[in-house]
Amino acid sequence: MQNSSAQWFIITAIGGKEDSIVESLVEKIRNFGYEDHVKEIKIFKENKIKEDVFSKDDPSLPKTMKNTKTTKWETLPDGRYKRIKVKVVNKFPGYIFINMIMDQNIWYTIRNTNGVMGFVGSSGKGAMPIPITIEEFEAVTERKQEEQVQQAEQNSPEQPTVAPKQVYETNLKIGDTVQITVGPFAGTCGDIKAIDLDKGTASVEVEFFGRATTIDAAFTDLKID
């Protein structure tokens, strides 16, 4: 039986193609006249900062060192050059969130869109997917992330958002099983896949709605399980 209220569902999609898939979904929904059924389609994004240091005679040093909206150059006291690049990436690669009134026709239309692999919570055999609760949606998506991304995109070309340089220490190692202690994933356990001493974070692979997802967490927000 169709639910007359819009609910949140999660679409699984080809990673790296989420933006173009959303464009295709919006066009299909408009063409089929489903605007009353689909209330919102969202991709949640976050900033990734990468720093590279070059010596004057480094062959990989770009000939043009120009500040842009996403790149900032600094000259270090020892004469080397530091490049700081800010990139906005999908916080949940391979996932698209959709707020909609589910029925057979629109379900068929969405899952037959290029790049869409299916829905989280669909058991197959013609069974429609199970929605997530509003509490689950708000917990995993952290609405404040939207404001941070919007602020980063509005920065002037000469001044992208840059975290201060600091080197961290930790006893954590790649392969350790840890528990996340704060934030929307508090209480979730996973394995460390990478450690970044410059940012004081570890990349932890956790299970998110039935799929492996990598979450970056501060050293102080992790404890060995």
Backbone torsions as a table, in degrees:
resi	resn	phi	psi	omega
1	MET	NA	134.5	-178.2
2	GLN	-69.4	137.2	174.6
3	ASN	-88.1	129.8	-176.0
4	SER	-82.5	-5.4	179.9
5	SER	-106.5	143.2	178.7
6	ALA	-69.4	138.7	178.9
7	GLN	-132.5	161.8	-179.9
8	TRP	-90.5	130.5	174.6
9	PHE	-125.7	161.1	179.0
10	ILE	-118.9	121.4	176.6
11	ILE	-90.6	134.5	171.9
12	THR	-94.1	134.2	-173.1
13	ALA	-140.2	168.3	177.5
14	ILE	-66.2	124.0	-179.4
15	GLY	-61.9	138.1	-179.7
16	GLY	89.3	-10.5	-178.2
17	LYS	-114.4	12.8	-172.2
18	GLU	-59.7	-41.9	-177.3
19	ASP	-63.1	-46.1	-179.0
20	SER	-68.5	-32.4	177.9
21	ILE	-67.1	-40.1	177.2
22	VAL	-62.3	-41.1	177.6
23	GLU	-59.5	-42.7	179.0
24	SER	-64.9	-39.9	179.2
25	LEU	-64.1	-43.8	-179.9
26	VAL	-61.2	-42.4	179.7
27	GLU	-65.2	-43.8	179.1
28	LYS	-62.6	-44.0	-178.5
29	ILE	-62.0	-40.0	178.2
30	ARG	-67.7	-44.1	-177.9
31	ASN	-65.1	-35.3	-178.5
32	PHE	-88.9	-3.6	178.2
33	GLY	73.4	36.0	-178.2
34	TYR	-99.2	17.6	-176.7
35	GLU	-58.6	-31.1	-180.0
36	ASP	-73.6	-20.2	-179.7
37	HIS	-89.8	-36.4	-177.1
38	VAL	-100.8	115.6	-176.2
39	LYS	-91.6	-33.2	-174.2
40	GLU	-164.2	141.0	172.9
41	ILE	-126.6	128.7	-172.6
42	LYS	-134.5	143.0	166.4
43	ILE	-120.6	128.6	-178.9
44	PHE	-96.8	129.4	-173.6
45	LYS	-122.7	163.4	178.7
46	GLU	-148.2	165.6	179.9
47	ASN	-87.5	137.5	171.0
48	LYS	-119.3	129.4	-178.1
49	ILE	-113.3	129.1	179.0
50	LYS	-123.6	132.5	179.5
51	GLU	-117.2	134.9	175.8
52	ASP	-129.9	139.8	179.4
53	VAL	-116.1	133.6	-178.1
54	PHE	-124.1	139.6	169.7
55	SER	-83.1	165.5	-176.3
56	LYS	-62.9	-32.3	-177.8
57	ASP	-99.0	13.9	179.4
58	ASP	-70.5	121.8	-178.8
59	PRO	-63.3	-20.4	180.0
60	SER	-87.4	-1.5	178.6
61	LEU	-67.6	121.2	179.8
62	PRO	-59.5	145.5	179.9
63	LYS	-69.4	-31.7	179.0
64	THR	-110.7	118.7	178.8
65	MET	-109.9	86.0	-174.3
66	LYS	-115.6	132.8	176.3
67	ASN	-73.3	135.3	177.5
68	THR	-130.9	-171.6	179.0
69	LYS	-63.4	-31.7	-175.0
70	THR	-113.1	-3.1	-177.0
71	THR	-132.5	135.2	177.0
72	LYS	-131.6	136.4	178.3
73	TRP	-107.9	141.9	175.8
74	GLU	-132.9	146.9	173.3
75	THR	-99.7	121.3	-177.7
76	LEU	-80.6	160.0	-178.3
77	PRO	-57.3	-29.5	-178.8
78	ASP	-87.4	7.9	176.7
79	GLY	93.1	-6.8	177.5
80	ARG	-79.6	167.3	-178.8
81	TYR	-115.8	138.9	178.0
82	LYS	-116.5	129.9	176.3
83	ARG	-107.7	127.7	179.9
84	ILE	-116.2	117.4	-177.3
85	LYS	-114.4	131.4	178.4
86	VAL	-109.4	125.7	-179.2
87	LYS	-128.2	133.2	176.3
88	VAL	-91.4	120.7	-176.1
89	VAL	-125.6	164.3	177.3
90	ASN	-70.6	125.0	-179.8
91	LYS	-67.2	-33.3	179.6
92	PHE	-123.6	81.7	-177.8
93	PRO	-57.2	132.4	178.0
94	GLY	87.6	3.7	-179.7
95	TYR	-124.0	136.7	173.2
96	ILE	-126.9	130.6	-178.7
97	PHE	-97.1	134.4	-178.2
98	ILE	-135.6	129.9	177.8
99	ASN	-102.3	112.8	-170.1
100	MET	-153.6	162.6	169.8
101	ILE	-93.6	112.5	-172.7
102	MET	-78.6	133.9	166.7
103	ASP	-149.8	171.0	-173.6
104	GLN	-59.7	-42.8	-174.9
105	ASN	-66.4	-49.1	-177.8
106	ILE	-70.9	-32.7	175.2
107	TRP	-60.0	-45.1	179.0
108	TYR	-63.4	-42.9	-178.4
109	THR	-62.3	-45.1	-176.9
110	ILE	-68.8	-46.8	-175.5
111	ARG	-71.8	-11.9	175.9
112	ASN	-103.7	23.1	173.8
113	THR	-90.4	137.5	-179.7
114	ASN	-54.8	130.6	179.1
115	GLY	94.9	-18.8	178.2
116	VAL	-82.6	128.8	-179.2
117	MET	-98.7	-22.5	-179.8
118	GLY	155.4	-159.8	178.3
119	PHE	-124.0	144.4	169.7
120	VAL	-68.5	134.2	177.8
121	GLY	91.1	9.4	177.0
122	SER	-101.3	122.8	-176.1
123	SER	-87.1	-1.2	-178.4
124	GLY	83.7	-170.4	178.0
125	LYS	56.6	34.2	176.4
126	GLY	83.1	2.7	-179.8
127	ALA	-83.0	125.7	179.4
128	MET	-69.5	152.5	-176.6
129	PRO	-67.5	157.0	178.2
130	ILE	-92.5	130.9	179.5
131	PRO	-72.8	160.3	171.6
132	ILE	-92.7	157.2	179.9
133	THR	-77.2	160.9	177.5
134	ILE	-62.9	-31.4	177.8
135	GLU	-66.1	-42.3	177.1
136	GLU	-63.6	-42.6	-179.7
137	PHE	-60.4	-49.2	-177.1
138	GLU	-68.3	-32.6	-178.7
139	ALA	-68.8	-45.5	-173.7
140	VAL	-85.1	-21.5	-175.1
141	THR	-95.8	-22.4	179.2
142	GLU	46.6	87.0	-174.5
143	ARG	-54.7	-26.7	-178.6
144	LYS	-64.6	-19.2	177.6
145	GLN	-60.6	-34.6	-179.8
146	GLU	-61.0	-42.2	-178.5
147	GLU	-65.4	-38.0	-179.8
148	GLN	-65.8	-41.1	179.6
149	VAL	-66.6	-43.5	179.8
150	GLN	-61.6	-39.1	179.4
151	GLN	-65.2	-41.5	179.6
152	ALA	-63.5	-38.9	-177.6
153	GLU	-72.0	-19.2	-179.1
154	GLN	-93.0	-2.7	-180.0
155	ASN	-62.8	151.0	176.8
156	SER	-69.0	158.7	-179.2
157	PRO	-59.3	-29.1	-176.7
158	GLU	-86.2	-12.4	-172.6
159	GLN	-136.3	70.7	173.0
160	PRO	-68.3	157.5	179.1
161	THR	-66.0	124.6	-176.3
162	VAL	-132.9	129.6	177.8
163	ALA	-78.7	142.2	178.9
164	PRO	-62.4	145.3	-178.4
165	LYS	-72.2	131.3	178.2
166	GLN	-158.2	142.4	178.5
167	VAL	-106.8	129.0	-176.7
168	TYR	-106.7	159.7	175.1
169	GLU	-122.4	149.1	179.8
170	THR	-158.0	153.9	173.9
171	ASN	-92.8	-3.9	-180.0
172	LEU	-69.2	149.1	179.9
173	LYS	-131.9	154.7	173.8
174	ILE	-61.0	131.3	-177.8
175	GLY	101.8	-16.8	177.5
176	ASP	-64.3	141.5	171.9
177	THR	-91.9	123.4	-174.5
178	VAL	-129.4	164.1	175.6
179	GLN	-116.0	133.0	175.3
180	ILE	-79.7	129.2	-170.3
181	THR	-102.3	-17.4	-179.5
182	VAL	-136.8	166.8	176.3
183	GLY	86.6	-173.0	-175.1
184	PRO	-65.4	-20.4	-179.6
185	PHE	-103.3	17.0	179.8
186	ALA	-54.8	132.4	-179.4
187	GLY	91.5	-8.8	-180.0
188	THR	-85.1	137.7	178.7
189	CYS	-106.4	150.2	177.7
190	GLY	-166.8	177.8	-178.1
191	ASP	-103.7	140.3	178.3
192	ILE	-75.2	125.9	-179.9
193	LYS	-104.7	-23.3	179.9
194	ALA	-158.8	153.8	179.2
195	ILE	-130.0	133.8	179.9
196	ASP	-119.7	103.1	-177.5
197	LEU	-72.8	-23.6	178.8
198	ASP	-71.0	-34.0	-177.2
199	LYS	-101.9	-12.6	-178.2
200	GLY	70.9	33.5	-178.0
201	THR	-129.5	158.9	173.8
202	ALA	-126.4	142.6	175.8
203	SER	-90.4	116.9	-175.5
204	VAL	-113.0	127.3	178.2
205	GLU	-89.5	118.5	-179.1
206	VAL	-124.0	166.5	175.4
207	GLU	-92.8	123.5	-176.3
208	PHE	-125.9	108.0	-178.1
209	PHE	51.4	43.9	173.4
210	GLY	86.7	1.2	178.7
211	ARG	-129.7	149.0	178.6
212	ALA	-71.4	129.2	179.7
213	THR	-134.6	137.4	-179.9
214	THR	-94.7	127.2	-179.4
215	ILE	-117.0	131.3	174.3
216	ASP	-88.3	124.1	-178.0
217	ALA	-132.5	146.2	178.1
218	ALA	-66.7	148.7	178.4
219	PHE	-52.8	-39.6	-176.7
220	THR	-70.4	-13.0	-179.6
221	ASP	-99.3	12.5	-178.3
222	LEU	-125.9	146.3	171.9
223	LYS	-138.2	144.1	-179.3
224	ILE	-66.6	128.2	-175.2
225	ASP	-79.4	NA	NA
